[in-house]
Amino acid sequence: MNEIIRSTRVAVAGTSLDPQDWSTFRALAHRMLDEAIDGIAGVRARPVWQPIPDEVRASARAGVPRQPTDLAEVYREFTEHVAPYATGNVHPGFMGWVHGGGTAVGMLAEMLAAGLNANLGGRDHMPIEIERQIVDWMRNLFGFPAGASGIFVTGTSMANLMAVLVARTSALGALARQHGVGNDGALLTAYASKAAHGCISRAMDIAGLGTDALRKIDVDADHRIDVAALRAQIAADREVGFKPFLVTASAGTVDIGAIDDLKAVAALCREEGIWFHVDGAFGALAILSPELAPLLDGIELADSIALDFHKWGQVPYDAGFLLVRDGERHRQAFAQPAAYLQREARGLAAGCVWPCDFGPDLSRGFRALKTWFTLRTFGTDRLGAAIARSCALAKYLEARVLAEPRLELLAPVNLNIVCFRYRADDAVNREIVADVQESGIAAPSSTALDGKFAIRAAIVNHRTDETDIDALVSAVLRFGARRNSERVIEVEAPPLAAQ
């Protein structure tokens, strides 16, 4: 027996993954942290984004690393091949998609969360209490009742899917989780505006209801859902035997940042007995700004709200969130008993309701910590001021566009998104976007509005100021003049995925 024990000890010797020399590791770790902080502090000194050279891209095609590599060498590869070619949303000139800029505080919190390596699926430990505290804060901010539930997820795409599943279970009953949606499920219909994010259609697909069951309602002149048309479509569907069960309103549409008339949609949903969900991916956090919060009038009446802290909340990716008015309905959509998840009266397995009861994930990271650090460190007033500031900068860009004869404004500026174009054809404007991105000066994105290619500037980063707006406008004008004087070859874009 002793020989077996000795042999086992020899077999496992040296298998720990901790550093053999903690002093050397500590020195390198401090260097990594210092350089990461330097990278944020000096972000304006580098391009917003730059194309990946072929040789750098090729370095990511190496085979499986069977043997160890010194940590310092791995870090060198990161600093040379990864960090310089990131998305660029930390940079104040990034205005392409609705990506938050993150903060140094959030970066440190992410490091601390990694050190704890906590699994927030369940059990009795403080990281879960921190998540529950944020749920309480969100209940308070959005005027939800004490029985409301909330959970962190990857992002609003997942939160919207979960809201569809909660609404589906509410409409069909909990037995549908066991027996499937059946014939009743085939009759369920949902509603959103034509400007709603494509993840709503995807959620209907994944939920087994089909994208055809999502009725896409026309928008008005302000790009908000046409409530009269919504009412008429619901009535028409009921007339032929369909069962309307969900309306998703937008608090900040993806293209231009429009906010649906939430109060009117809420009233219609209450009248019709339909689940009222709000896709507030970034716009819901306008609730933090006293100046902007009135635009969300009616959101407090929602049955569920999806939002991202990693957008206007400036929390490092990823930190999506779902808030549900009726916590019991939320739980019924996901909770699943299992012997290995048995709850106890005491010990580490104590507690009757665990986060895994509110979503599909059992293994969950500590996303709440970086959100908690951000909210505690800056406070909602300061975050709200940053949100209002980004909207003011959008108005500044709007004024710059309207004052420049060579530019054309394509949509009203509701919040922080400005859609415009150089007065030339779509081919020229498409090239302008790529030129500006590759220059490293700024990073706008694009969309299509009323059949026109639009340059889309989404101002989300708390670091952005007027000089960054001026740089974007100057770059568009410069590249526009150059491209407009050249013959631009039209390149057929790949077909868009069905939405």
Residue pairs with C-beta under 8 A, 6 or more apart in sequence:
19 25
25 71
28 71
28 72
28 75
32 75
33 111
35 79
36 107
37 104
39 83
39 90
40 90
40 104
40 107
41 104
43 90
43 91
43 92
43 463
44 91
44 92
46 84
46 91
46 440
47 88
47 91
47 439
47 440
47 441
48 88
48 91
48 93
48 94
48 437
48 440
48 441
48 442
48 443
49 86
49 87
49 88
49 91
49 94
49 437
49 440
49 443
50 84
50 85
50 438
50 440
51 85
51 438
52 85
56 80
56 81
56 85
59 77
59 81
60 81
87 94
87 99
88 94
88 443
89 97
89 99
89 100
89 101
89 102
89 460
89 461
90 101
90 102
90 461
91 101
91 443
91 461
91 463
92 101
92 461
92 463
92 464
92 465
92 468
93 441
93 442
93 443
93 464
93 468
93 471
93 472
94 101
94 442
94 443
94 461
95 442
95 443
95 444
95 445
95 457
95 458
95 459
95 460
95 461
95 464
95 468
95 472
96 437
96 443
96 444
96 445
96 456
96 457
96 458
97 445
97 458
98 252
98 254
98 281
98 282
98 311
98 417
98 458
98 460
99 310
99 311
99 458
99 460
99 461
100 308
100 310
100 311
100 312
100 313
100 314
100 315
100 317
100 460
100 461
101 314
101 460
101 461
101 462
101 463
101 464
102 310
102 314
102 315
102 316
102 317
103 314
103 315
103 316
103 374
103 378
103 462
105 373
105 374
105 377
105 378
106 314
106 315
106 316
106 370
106 373
106 374
107 316
108 373
109 316
109 369
109 370
109 372
109 373
109 374
110 316
110 369
110 370
112 369
113 365
113 366
113 367
113 369
113 370
116 127
116 366
116 369
118 125
118 127
118 365
118 366
119 363
119 364
119 365
120 127
120 128
120 131
120 152
120 355
120 364
120 365
120 366
120 367
120 368
121 354
121 355
121 356
121 361
121 362
121 363
121 364
122 128
122 341
122 349
122 351
122 354
122 355
122 356
122 357
122 362
123 348
123 349
123 350
123 351
123 354
124 347
124 348
124 349
124 350
124 351
125 348
127 366
127 368
127 369
128 351
128 354
128 355
130 366
130 368
130 369
130 372
131 151
131 152
131 355
131 367
131 368
133 372
134 150
134 152
134 321
134 368
134 371
134 372
134 375
135 148
135 149
135 150
135 151
135 323
137 375
138 144
138 150
138 321
138 323
139 145
139 146
139 148
139 150
139 323
141 287
141 288
141 380
142 284
142 287
142 299
142 300
142 302
142 305
142 323
143 300
144 300
144 323
144 325
145 325
147 325
147 326
147 327
147 328
148 323
148 324
148 325
148 326
148 327
149 323
149 324
149 326
149 327
149 330
149 331
149 358
150 321
150 322
150 323
150 324
150 358
151 162
151 321
151 322
151 355
151 358
151 359
152 319
152 320
152 321
152 364
152 367
152 368
152 371
153 159
153 162
153 320
153 321
153 322
153 359
153 361
154 318
154 320
155 281
155 308
155 310
155 318
155 320
156 197
156 199
156 279
156 280
156 281
156 306
156 307
156 308
156 320
157 197
157 199
157 202
157 203
157 320
158 320
159 306
159 307
159 320
159 321
159 322
160 197
160 199
160 200
160 203
160 248
160 277
160 279
160 306
161 199
161 202
161 203
161 206
161 207
162 306
162 322
162 333
162 334
162 359
162 360
163 203
163 246
163 248
163 277
163 304
163 306
163 322
163 324
164 190
164 200
164 203
164 204
164 207
164 209
164 246
164 277
165 207
165 333
165 334
166 275
166 304
166 324
166 329
166 330
166 333
167 190
167 245
167 246
167 275
167 277
167 303
167 304
168 176
168 181
168 185
168 188
168 207
168 209
168 245
168 246
168 333
169 176
169 177
169 329
169 332
169 333
170 245
170 275
170 329
170 332
170 333
171 188
171 243
171 245
171 246
171 275
172 181
172 182
172 184
172 185
172 188
174 332
174 333
176 182
176 184
176 185
177 333
180 208
181 188
181 208
181 209
184 243
185 208
185 209
187 241
187 242
187 243
188 209
188 213
188 242
188 243
188 244
188 245
188 246
189 213
189 214
189 215
189 237
189 242
189 243
189 244
189 245
190 200
190 204
190 209
190 213
190 214
190 215
190 244
190 245
190 246
190 247
190 248
191 214
191 215
191 217
191 230
191 233
191 234
191 244
191 246
191 247
191 248
192 200
192 214
192 215
192 216
192 217
192 225
192 247
192 248
192 249
192 250
192 279
193 216
193 217
193 218
193 219
193 224
193 225
193 226
193 249
193 250
193 253
193 260
194 216
194 217
194 218
194 219
195 219
195 223
195 225
195 250
195 253
195 254
195 255
195 256
195 258
196 216
196 248
196 250
196 253
196 254
196 279
197 250
197 253
197 254
197 279
197 281
198 254
198 497
198 499
200 214
200 248
200 279
201 211
201 214
201 498
201 499
202 211
202 499
204 210
204 211
204 213
204 214
205 211
211 498
215 233
215 237
217 225
217 226
217 229
217 230
217 233
218 226
218 229
219 225
219 226
219 258
220 226
222 258
222 412
222 414
223 253
223 255
223 256
223 258
223 411
223 412
223 414
224 258
224 259
224 260
224 261
225 249
225 250
225 260
225 261
225 265
227 261
227 264
227 265
227 268
230 247
230 265
230 268
231 268
234 244
234 268
234 272
234 274
237 244
238 244
244 272
244 274
245 274
245 275
246 274
246 275
246 277
247 265
247 268
247 269
247 274
247 275
247 276
247 277
248 277
248 278
248 279
249 260
249 262
249 265
249 276
249 277
249 278
249 279
249 302
250 258
250 259
250 260
250 278
250 279
250 280
250 283
251 259
251 260
251 262
251 278
251 279
251 280
251 283
251 284
251 286
251 296
251 299
252 258
252 259
252 280
252 281
252 282
252 283
252 284
252 286
252 414
252 415
253 259
254 281
254 447
255 411
255 417
255 419
255 447
255 449
255 456
256 411
256 412
256 413
256 414
256 417
256 419
256 449
257 283
257 413
257 414
257 415
257 416
257 417
257 458
258 412
258 414
259 283
259 295
259 296
259 414
259 415
261 298
262 278
262 296
262 297
262 298
262 299
262 301
262 302
263 297
263 298
263 301
264 298
265 276
265 298
266 276
266 298
266 301
266 302
268 274
269 275
269 276
269 303
270 276
270 301
275 303
275 304
276 301
276 302
276 303
276 304
277 302
277 303
277 304
277 305
277 306
278 284
278 299
278 302
278 304
278 305
278 306
279 306
280 296
280 299
280 305
280 306
280 307
281 306
281 307
281 308
281 311
282 307
282 308
282 311
282 312
282 460
283 296
283 312
283 415
284 296
284 299
284 305
284 306
284 307
285 307
285 309
285 311
285 312
285 313
285 383
285 387
286 292
286 293
286 295
286 296
286 312
286 387
286 415
287 293
287 296
287 299
288 312
288 380
288 381
288 383
288 384
288 387
289 384
289 385
289 387
289 388
290 384
291 384
291 388
292 384
292 387
292 388
292 391
292 415
295 415
299 305
302 325
303 324
303 325
303 326
304 322
304 323
304 324
304 325
304 330
305 322
305 323
306 320
306 321
306 322
306 323
307 320
307 321
307 323
308 318
308 319
308 320
308 321
309 315
309 319
309 320
309 321
309 371
309 374
310 316
310 317
310 318
310 319
310 320
311 460
312 383
312 386
312 387
312 390
312 460
313 319
313 371
313 374
313 383
314 374
314 383
314 386
314 462
315 370
315 371
315 374
316 370
318 367
319 367
319 370
319 371
322 359
324 330
324 358
330 358
331 353
331 357
331 358
334 356
334 357
334 358
334 359
334 360
335 357
335 358
341 354
341 356
341 362
342 349
343 349
343 350
343 351
343 352
343 354
344 350
355 364
356 362
356 364
374 383
375 383
386 462
387 416
389 462
390 416
390 459
390 460
390 461
390 462
390 464
391 415
391 416
391 459
393 416
393 459
393 464
393 465
393 466
393 469
394 413
394 415
394 416
394 417
394 418
394 457
394 459
395 413
396 466
396 469
397 413
397 418
397 420
397 457
397 459
397 469
397 472
397 473
398 409
398 413
398 418
400 407
400 469
400 470
400 473
401 407
401 408
401 409
401 418
401 420
401 473
402 409
404 473
404 477
405 423
406 422
406 423
406 477
406 480
406 481
407 420
407 421
407 422
407 423
407 473
407 476
407 477
408 420
408 421
408 422
408 423
409 418
409 419
409 420
410 419
410 420
410 421
410 449
410 450
410 452
410 454
411 419
411 449
411 454
416 458
416 459
416 460
417 456
417 457
417 458
417 459
418 456
418 457
418 459
419 447
419 449
419 454
419 455
419 456
419 457
420 454
420 455
420 457
421 429
421 452
421 453
421 454
421 455
422 428
422 429
422 432
422 455
422 476
422 477
422 480
422 483
422 484
424 480
424 483
424 484
425 488
426 452
426 453
427 488
427 489
427 490
428 480
428 483
428 484
428 488
429 446
429 453
429 454
429 455
429 480
430 446
430 453
430 491
431 479
431 483
431 488
432 455
432 476
432 479
432 480
432 483
433 444
433 445
433 446
433 455
435 475
435 479
435 482
435 483
436 442
436 443
436 444
436 472
436 475
436 476
436 479
437 443
437 444
439 475
439 479
441 471
441 472
441 475
442 468
442 471
442 472
442 475
444 455
444 456
444 457
444 472
444 476
445 456
445 458
446 453
446 454
446 455
446 456
447 454
447 456
448 454
455 476
457 472
459 469
